[in-house]
Amino acid sequence: MLVTLDVKGMTCPLCVTVVNKALRKTDGVIKAKASLKTEQAIVTVPEDFNLDNLLKAVDETGYKGSINKIEKQA
């Protein structure tokens, strides 16, 4: 499934890199791409994934993450 996270506090390209790394090293994450312009991260995870793990990964970087939307993929 595709999860869109709102990420508050990113101010520069390095912020995006830190968030991307944190999300990508989270067990089960297939793909992750953060954007400074939208202040969001789009993350691809399996259907049975615990979304709290994504929020925890973002929070551990010092930024604040919240779930914006979840889309099931065909």
matplotlib code that plots the C-alpha trace (Angstrom):
import matplotlib.pyplot as plt

x = [0.0, 1.0, 1.2, 1.5, 3.1, 3.1, 6.6, 6.9, 10.2, 12.1, 13.9, 16.7, 17.8, 19.8, 16.5, 15.0, 18.0, 17.8, 14.0, 14.5, 17.3, 15.3, 12.2, 14.2, 16.0, 12.7, 12.0, 9.3, 9.5, 9.7, 10.2, 10.3, 10.7, 10.4, 9.9, 10.9, 8.5, 5.4, 6.7, 5.6, 7.0, 5.5, 6.2, 5.4, 4.8, 3.1, -0.6, -0.1, 2.6, 2.4, 2.2, 3.4, 6.8, 6.9, 5.9, 8.5, 11.2, 10.3, 10.0, 13.5, 15.0, 13.7, 10.9, 7.2, 5.4, 1.6, -0.4, -2.1, -3.6, -3.4, -4.0, -4.4, -2.6, -4.1]
y = [0.0, 3.6, 5.8, 9.6, 11.1, 14.8, 15.6, 18.9, 20.6, 19.8, 23.0, 21.8, 19.0, 17.4, 17.1, 15.1, 12.8, 12.1, 11.3, 9.1, 7.1, 6.6, 5.4, 3.2, 1.4, 0.6, -3.1, -3.9, -0.5, -1.2, 2.4, 5.8, 9.3, 12.5, 15.9, 19.3, 21.1, 19.2, 18.5, 14.9, 11.4, 8.8, 5.3, 1.9, -0.8, -4.3, -4.5, -5.8, -3.2, -1.5, 2.2, 3.2, 2.1, 4.8, 7.5, 6.3, 6.4, 10.0, 11.1, 9.6, 12.0, 14.9, 15.8, 15.2, 12.8, 12.2, 10.0, 12.0, 9.2, 5.5, 4.0, 0.3, -0.7, -2.9]
z = [0.0, -0.5, 2.6, 2.5, 5.6, 6.4, 7.8, 9.8, 10.3, 7.1, 6.0, 3.7, 1.3, 4.2, 6.2, 3.3, 3.1, 6.9, 6.7, 3.5, 5.2, 8.4, 6.5, 4.1, 6.9, 8.7, 8.4, 5.7, 3.8, 0.1, -1.1, 0.5, -1.0, 1.0, -0.6, 0.8, -1.4, -0.2, 3.3, 2.8, 2.3, 0.1, 1.4, -0.1, 2.4, 2.5, 3.4, 6.9, 7.8, 11.3, 10.4, 13.8, 12.7, 10.0, 12.5, 15.0, 12.3, 11.4, 15.1, 15.8, 13.2, 15.2, 12.7, 13.3, 11.1, 10.7, 8.4, 5.6, 3.6, 2.9, -0.6, -1.3, -4.5, -7.1]

ax = plt.figure().add_subplot(projection="3d")
ax.plot(x, y, z, "-o")
ax.set_aspect("equal")
plt.show()
